Amino acid sequence: MKLTILNPKNPEQEFPPSDKALAEPEGLLAIGGCLSEKRLLNAYRHGIFPWYNPGEPILWWSPDPRLVLFPEHVVISRSLRKTLRKSVFRVTF
């Protein structure tokens, strides 16, 4: 199976369907492109995320299964609770 190569000058280019992700390496879906706001929002909406090393092409991943957090099962440590009280982060969903 071939990987889709994303055009870095076309942030509106569609990603291939997530079910086209490679089995090995698990979840690799596309390569290249850019990290523009449009492309990132499109990717995240479809369960796709970038992961790569500096100086290398951007790799886009959609592993199956993806991580699912159940809020009622999340345990927040004392140090994280302390940090959250400082309002350093904004948490939305």
N, C-alpha and C positions, 0 to 999 in steps of 0.2 A: 504494500500500500504506500502511496506517495503522500508526503506532507504538503499541506497548502503553504505557499510562500506568500506572505502578506506584503503589500506594497506600502512602503513607509510614507508615500505621498498621498495615500488615499485612506484616511482614518475612518471613512464610512464603509469600507470594504467589509462584506459579511464574512463571518467565521464559518467554517464548515460545521455541519451538525456534530454535536458532542459524541454521538455514537460512532463517528469516524476516527476517534482518537486511537492511537496505537496501543496494542497490548504490551509492547516492549519497545522503549521504556513506557511503562504504564501511564496512560493518560496524555501523552504528547499529541497535540492536535495540529499545531501550526508553528511556523517560524517566521521571524522578521517583523516587519511593520514598524510601529512607533508606539509611544506611550502617551499619546494625546488623550485629553479628557474624553473625547467622543469614543475613541477606541476602547479605553478602559471601561467606561460605563456600559458600552455594548457587550464587552467581554463578561463583566461581572453579572450583568443581567442574564447571561446564558451559562453561568457556572464555570466560566473560563478565567484563568488568571495567568499573569506573566511570572516566570521564574527563570532566572539566567544569571550568569556571572558577568561582572564588568568587562567590557572589551569583547564580549561574545554576542552573537545574534540573540535577539529576544526569542525565548521559547514560550509558547502558549500551551497551557495544560488544562485538562478536564478529566481528572481521574474518576473512576467509578468503583466504589462509592465515594462521594465527596463527604467531607466532614459535616456532620449535623450536630449542632449543640442544642440540648434541651435545657432551657433556662432553669427548670425546677431541679435539675441535677448538677448545675454548676456550683462548685464550691469556691468561694472567693477568700483568698488568704487574708490574714490580718494586714500584711504589708500592702497588698493591692487595695484593700478597703481604705487604708490610710491615704494612698495615692489618689484614689477616686474622690475622696472628700476634698482634695485640693483643687478639683475641677480643672485638671490638666488636660483631660480628655472629654470628648463629647460622644456619648454612646447613643446610637439611634438604630432602629430596625423597622 
